[in-house]
Amino acid sequence: MDLNNPIPQEWASYVTQSAIGLEVVPAMLYDTLTFTDNVTRELVFFNQSNVAESISNLKQPGMLPNPQSFLIQNIRIFFRTVLQTTDQGAADATIPSAINDIILITNTGIGTLVIGTKRYGPWPLWALPASSFTKSIVAAAGGEAANLLTGYGQLDGPLYPLFPNLMIAPLQNFQFILSWPQAAVDTLADRVIQVLFDGQLARGIQ
């Protein structure tokens, strides 16, 4: 039985309800973990469940339910930071800040995608920018000898096009691993990192 009649024939591929078949919609899969200063050597994403939707939108750890599948077209790395004010310090000293932490984490970090038993990558973290974020500038002000600086940092640049695209099938295990094989990274503070897959979701038509 066609639940959508009568409709124009040219709209048939855009229906949102059907007794059979799949629909393809733009979608994202994302997960969030914390990088611990001077400790973290590996973070495994998409293994969480029963967390707030702002942290992860995966409904079950490491897989999509049947009949859902996902076509990964881009991979993004986002650092959840806020504006930070810090003392400028000595003229020749590195300013401790979230911006510097992001530089340190991405300088030696690599990302690896695992689907089933197959590994894809590795990619240097600096090559997987968030692309879209709140932009800001660094500003200095203050009457004391050591001026105060306020700034915000994030990975920026054009998206890395994952081509050919990679598909996650229904009930197929997958994860994304960030690792620092060279050494532990000494940052100013712990940093929250979000990994996001940008692409298309195939799902049952309701």
Secondary structure in CASP SS format (residue, H / E / C, confidence):
PFRMAT SS
TARGET T0000
AUTHOR 0000-0000-0000
METHOD secondary structure of the structure
MODEL  1
M C 1.00
D C 1.00
L C 1.00
N C 1.00
N C 1.00
P C 1.00
I C 1.00
P C 1.00
Q H 1.00
E H 1.00
W H 1.00
A H 1.00
S H 1.00
Y H 1.00
V C 1.00
T C 1.00
Q C 1.00
S C 1.00
A C 1.00
I C 1.00
G C 1.00
L E 1.00
E E 1.00
V E 1.00
V E 1.00
P E 1.00
A E 1.00
M E 1.00
L E 1.00
Y E 1.00
D E 1.00
T E 1.00
L E 1.00
T E 1.00
F E 1.00
T C 1.00
D C 1.00
N C 1.00
V C 1.00
T C 1.00
R C 1.00
E E 1.00
L E 1.00
V E 1.00
F E 1.00
F C 1.00
N C 1.00
Q C 1.00
S C 1.00
N C 1.00
V C 1.00
A C 1.00
E C 1.00
S C 1.00
I C 1.00
S C 1.00
N C 1.00
L C 1.00
K C 1.00
Q E 1.00
P C 1.00
G C 1.00
M E 1.00
L C 1.00
P C 1.00
N C 1.00
P C 1.00
Q C 1.00
S E 1.00
F E 1.00
L E 1.00
I E 1.00
Q E 1.00
N E 1.00
I E 1.00
R E 1.00
I E 1.00
F E 1.00
F E 1.00
R E 1.00
T C 1.00
V C 1.00
L C 1.00
Q E 1.00
T E 1.00
T E 1.00
D E 1.00
Q C 1.00
G C 1.00
A C 1.00
A C 1.00
D C 1.00
A C 1.00
T C 1.00
I C 1.00
P C 1.00
S C 1.00
A H 1.00
I H 1.00
N H 1.00
D H 1.00
I H 1.00
I H 1.00
L H 1.00
I H 1.00
T H 1.00
N H 1.00
T H 1.00
G C 1.00
I E 1.00
G E 1.00
T E 1.00
L E 1.00
V E 1.00
I E 1.00
G C 1.00
T C 1.00
K E 1.00
R E 1.00
Y E 1.00
G E 1.00
P E 1.00
W E 1.00
P E 1.00
L H 1.00
W H 1.00
A H 1.00
L C 1.00
P C 1.00
A C 1.00
S C 1.00
S C 1.00
F C 1.00
T C 1.00
K C 1.00
S C 1.00
I C 1.00
V C 1.00
A E 1.00
A E 1.00
A E 1.00
G C 1.00
G C 1.00
E C 1.00
A C 1.00
A C 1.00
N C 1.00
L E 1.00
L E 1.00
T E 1.00
G E 1.00
Y C 1.00
G C 1.00
Q C 1.00
L C 1.00
D C 1.00
G C 1.00
P C 1.00
L C 1.00
Y C 1.00
P E 1.00
L E 1.00
F E 1.00
P E 1.00
N E 1.00
L E 1.00
M E 1.00
I E 1.00
A C 1.00
P C 1.00
L C 1.00
Q C 1.00
N C 1.00
F E 1.00
Q E 1.00
F E 1.00
I E 1.00
L E 1.00
S E 1.00
W C 1.00
P C 1.00
Q C 1.00
A C 1.00
A C 1.00
V C 1.00
D C 1.00
T C 1.00
L C 1.00
A C 1.00
D C 1.00
R E 1.00
V E 1.00
I E 1.00
Q E 1.00
V E 1.00
L E 1.00
F E 1.00
D E 1.00
G E 1.00
Q E 1.00
L E 1.00
A E 1.00
R E 1.00
G E 1.00
I C 1.00
Q C 1.00
END
